[in-house]
Amino acid sequence: MLTFDHIGIACRDIAKTQTFYLSQGYTATPVVEDPIQHVRISFMHKPGAPRLELLEPLDDDSPVLRTLSAVGVSPYHMCYRVEDIDAAIQELRSQRFLLVNGPVPACAMNNRRVAFLFQKNTGLIELVEAR
C-alpha cells in the first residue's frame, strides 16, 4: 500500500524557490547534497499542507535537468512511503511501471532506500522505505 509522503519540485535555485513558500508560512530544512541522486534538496513543511521537496541540480548528471530544460520549475514527482520497497517495486512493475533508479540510500531521507519508477499514464513516482 502506498502512503503519500511528499511532492518533489524541480527548481534551478532552492533559495529563490523557497522565497515563495516561506512567504506562505512554510518552514525549510537545511539544504542537503545528495551525490547519489545528483541533487541538492530542501524539504518545506507547513501544518495542514503537503510536504514539498525542492530539488536543485547538483551537477550535469542531475535527472532534474531534463524537466527544467523542458518546462522550467515544476512538480517533478510524487513520493510514497512503503513498508517493503522491494515488494512495492515488484507490484508496480507488474502494472507496467519502469524502474528508473534504485533502490539506493537517500541521505536526505535518513539513508532509507528510495526508488524511482515511471509509467506513461502516471508519470514519475518515488518510493521511500517507511523504516
C-alpha positions in Angstrom: 0.0 0.0 0.0 1.3 3.4 -1.0 1.1 6.3 1.6 1.6 9.8 0.4 4.9 11.4 1.6 5.7 14.5 -0.5 5.7 16.3 -3.8 9.1 16.8 -5.4 9.6 20.1 -7.2 12.4 20.6 -9.7 14.0 24.1 -9.4 17.0 25.9 -10.6 17.8 27.6 -7.3 16.5 26.3 -4.0 16.9 29.6 -2.2 14.9 31.5 -4.8 12.1 28.9 -4.9 12.0 28.8 -1.1 11.2 32.5 -1.0 7.6 32.0 -2.2 6.9 29.0 0.1 8.4 30.8 3.1 6.1 33.8 2.4 3.2 31.3 2.5 4.0 30.0 6.0 6.2 27.0 5.1 9.4 26.3 7.0 12.5 24.9 5.4 15.0 22.2 6.3 18.7 22.9 5.7 19.9 22.1 2.2 21.4 18.6 1.8 23.6 17.5 -1.1 22.9 14.0 -2.4 25.7 12.9 -4.7 24.0 9.6 -5.5 20.9 11.4 -6.9 23.0 14.4 -8.2 20.7 16.9 -6.5 20.6 19.4 -3.6 17.5 19.0 -1.5 15.4 21.0 1.0 12.1 20.0 2.4 9.3 22.5 3.0 6.8 22.0 5.8 3.5 23.7 6.7 0.8 22.3 9.0 -2.1 21.0 7.0 -0.3 21.3 3.7 1.6 18.7 1.6 5.2 18.4 2.4 7.4 19.6 -0.5 10.8 18.6 -1.6 12.8 21.2 -3.6 15.3 19.6 -5.9 18.1 21.6 -7.5 20.7 20.1 -9.9 24.0 19.3 -8.2 25.8 18.7 -11.5 25.3 18.0 -15.2 24.3 14.4 -14.4 21.2 15.5 -12.4 18.0 13.9 -13.5 16.0 17.2 -12.8 17.8 19.0 -15.6 15.6 17.4 -18.3 12.4 18.7 -16.5 14.0 22.2 -16.0 15.0 22.3 -19.7 11.6 21.2 -20.9 9.2 23.1 -18.6 11.2 25.1 -16.1 10.4 25.0 -12.4 7.6 22.5 -11.9 6.4 19.4 -10.0 8.8 16.6 -10.7 7.4 13.5 -8.8 5.1 12.3 -6.2 6.6 10.3 -3.3 5.0 7.5 -1.4 6.1 5.6 1.8 6.1 1.8 1.6 6.8 -0.8 4.2 8.6 -3.1 1.8 10.2 -1.3 -1.1 11.2 -4.4 -2.9 7.7 -5.8 -2.8 6.3 -2.4 -3.9 8.7 -2.3 -6.8 7.7 -5.8 -7.9 4.0 -4.9 -7.7 4.4 -1.6 -9.7 6.5 -3.4 -12.3 3.5 -5.8 -12.8 1.5 -2.6 -13.5 3.9 -1.7 -16.3 6.0 0.8 -14.3 9.6 1.0 -15.4 12.2 1.1 -12.6 14.3 4.2 -13.4 16.6 4.2 -10.4 17.2 2.4 -7.2 16.6 1.3 -4.7 19.5 3.3 -3.2 20.1 5.0 0.1 19.0 8.7 0.3 20.9 10.9 2.6 18.0 13.4 2.8 15.8 10.6 4.0 18.0 9.4 6.8 19.6 6.8 4.5 16.3 5.0 3.9 16.2 3.4 0.5 14.4 5.2 -2.3 13.5 4.1 -5.9 12.0 6.0 -8.8 9.6 4.4 -11.2 7.8 5.7 -14.3 4.6 4.8 -16.1 3.3 6.9 -19.1 -0.2 7.2 -17.6 1.1 8.1 -14.1 4.4 9.9 -14.5 7.4 9.7 -12.2 6.9 8.4 -8.7 9.4 7.9 -5.9 9.1 5.2 -3.2 10.8 5.6 0.2 11.1 2.9 2.8 8.9 3.7 5.9 11.5 2.4 8.3 
